[in-house]
Amino acid sequence: MPTVLLIEDDRLIAEPIARALKLQNYTVLTATNGAAGLEMALTAQPDLVILDIMLPEINGWDVCKGIRHKSVVPILMLTALSEEIDRVLGLELGADDYLSKPFSTRELMARIKALLRRVEFDTARTAQNEQIEFADIMIDLNRRQIFKSGKEVALRFKEFELLSLLLLKAGDVVTRAEIFDKVWGTDWLGDMRTLDVHIRWLREKLEDDPSDPRLIQTVRGVGYRLVTGKPT
C-alpha cells in the first residue's frame, strides 16, 4: 500500500488522520514540524504528503517549495486560512490540492485516493520509446522527459500528464471537463483554478513568450489546444 507522510503539529488533528489512514491500510509517517517534515519527504520518498501550513520551524509554504525543488510527490495542503490568495499561493508553490479546516475524514480520503490514482502513469496510451518533436520541443513519452532547445525542462507530475493529454489530441480542443477527468480524476474536489495555474506553468517553461502563447492556446469558454504542426 502507498506510504503517506503527514506533516502536522496539532495532535488533535494529526492523530485522527493517522488512525484513519491506517484503517485504509496506508503506511503512515509523521512529522510535527516543518524541518523534520521536509527532511523526511526527501529521504523517505513517500507516495503522498499531507502538509499543514502553520508549522513550527519552517512553515508549510516553505516546506512545499523545498519538496518541489527535488520531488514531484503529490502534496495535499491543510489550511485554516480562508483567503483566496492563500489558497492560490499553495498551488503556485506546487501543491496539488488543498483542504480547508475543518474537514471530514471522508472528504480527506476521497482527495487522497484521487491524488494517488493520478500518480499511476498510464503507459498504455504511449508507444514504446515514442519521441515527438515540434517547434524546438522534444518529448520522450516513455521516459517522461521534455527538452526545449536541447535543454531538459523539469515538469511536475501533473504538468507532464496535462501536456501528454494535450499532445495526444494535438490540434484539437480539449475541454476543461475532459482535462479534469483524465488528469485529476472524475472525483476531483479541489479548486477548478488549479488547471489554469498548471497551464500557466507549462507556458512559462515551454513558450518563447508566455504572455503571447503560440503552442498552448486558450479556447475561451471551452478549454485548451496544443498547436504542434505535424509531429515528426
N, C-alpha and C positions, 0 to 999 in steps of 0.2 A: 504493500500500500504506500501511497505517497507520504513524504515527510513534510510537515508544516512547521515553520518557525513562527512562534508567537512572541512579539516584542511588545510587552505591555507591563507597566509598573504598578497598576492598580490590581491588587489581588482579588477584589470583589468582581472584577471583570475577567481577569486572566484565568482564574481557577474554573469558573463555569465553562468558559470557552474551551479550555484544555480538556475538561471532562467530556464535553460534547464531541470534540474531535476524536477522542479515544474511543468513544462509543460507536463512532463511524469507522473505527479501525485505522485511523490515521496515526502515524508515528508523530509525536509532538515534541518539539524542542522549545524551550522557553528562555527568554532573557528579560530582565527587569530594568534595563537602562539602555540608552542608545549606543553607547560604546561597545558593550558586550554583544548587543544585537547585531551591530554591523560586522563585527569580527566573526560571529557565528554564521551570519548569512554568507560570508565569503569563504569560510573554511568548511562548513558542514554541507554546503551546497544543497539546501532544501528544495523541494519541488514548488513551494509557495511560501510567501512571507506575509503574515498579518502584522501590520505596523501601526502602532499608536503614534499620534503626532506629538502630544505633550509628554515628553520623556525627560528624565534626568540625564545629565552629562552631555548628550547630543540629542537635539530634537529630531522628530520623525522626518521632517523635510530634509535635513542634512544626512540622515541615515539613508533615506531614499536615494539622494544624489550619490552617496558613496557606493551603494549597491549597484546603481545603474552604470557607474564607471567601469564595472568589471563583470556584470552579470545581467542576464535577461530574465531572471526568475520572476514570475508573476508576483506583483505586490498589491495587496489589498490594504488600504489605509483606513484606520479607525479614527474618527474625529468627533469632538464635541463642538467643533466650530461650524456655525451655520452660514457664514458669509460665503457668497458665491466665489469671491476672489480666492478664498482659502481652498475651496474645492478644486477650482481650476488650477491653482498653483500645484496641487498634488499631481494632477495629470501632466502639467508642464514639466515636472521633475522626473516623470517616468512611471508614476503609479498606474496600474492597470484598472483599478476600481477603488471606490471609497464607500464607506458606510458610516452614516452619522449616528452617534449615540443619542438616545437608547435605541437598540435594535433587537429584533427577535432572533433566537437561535436558528429558527427555520430559514429566515432570510440570509443569515450569515452562511449557513451550509449551502444554500442554493447558489450563492455567489462563488463560494469556494469550488463547488463542483463545476460551475460554468467556466471558471478560470482554468482549472486543471484539464478540463476537456479540450480547451483550445490549445493546450501545450502539446497535445498529441498530433504531431505533424502527419498529414495525410499524404503519404508517398504515392498513393495510387493515382493521384492527379498529375504527377510529373513523370516523364520518361527517364530512364536510366541515363545518368551523365548528361542530361539535357542542358545546353547552354544557349542563351538567347542574347543577341546583341542588337541594339538600336541606339541612334544618336551616338553619344560617347559612353553609353552604359553597357556593361556586360553582366548578365545574371546567370549564375550557376545554380539551377534549381535544386539539383541533387545535394550539393554541398552547402546550400543556403548562404552563398556568398554573392556580394554585389561589388562591382568595380566601376568607378567613374574616372574616365581619362587615365585608366591603368592603375588607379589607386583604390585600395579596398575601402568600402564605406561600411561602417558598423551600423547595423539596424537592430532595433529591439525585436523581440519575437513577433509581436503583433504588427509591427511595421512591415516585416517580411511577409507575414500572412496576408496583409492588406494588399501589398504590392503584387504578390503572387496571384491573388484573385483578379485584380485589375489586368494583370498580364494575360491571364487565362482567357479573358474576354476583351483583349486589346482592340480598340477601335469602337467597341460597343459601350453604351451607357450601362453602368452597374448601379442599380438603385440603392439608396441608403438601407432600405429594408433587407435587401439581399446581402449587403455587406455585413450588417449586424448578424444576420442569420448564419453566414458562413465563417465570419471571423470571430465574433463574440459569442455566438450561440443564441438559439431561439429564446432561451430563458434569461437573457441579459437583463439585469435590473439596475444597471448603473446609469450614469449621465449620458444622454444622447450626444452631447457635445464632444465626447471623447473621440468620435470619428473625425470631427473637424480638426481636433488637435493632432491626431495621427497623420492626417493628410498634410497639415502644415509642416510637421516634422519631415515627412518624406520629401516635400518640395524643397525644404531647406537643404536637404542632403543631395538631391538629385537634379534639381533645376539649376540652370545657369543664372537665372534671375527669379528667385522665389516669389517676388512681388508681381511678376508677369509670367505665370507658369505656362509652358508650352507642352510639357509631357503629361502632367496630371491636370486635366481640365475639369472645372466645375460645370455641371449641367444644372442650372438653377432650378430648385424645387424638385429635382429628381434624384441626382446622385453625382457620380464621377465617371470620367472616361480617361483611359490611358492611351495616348497617341504615340505610336511607335513607328509608323510607317510599316513597311513589310519586314518582319523579323528575318534575320539572316542566320 
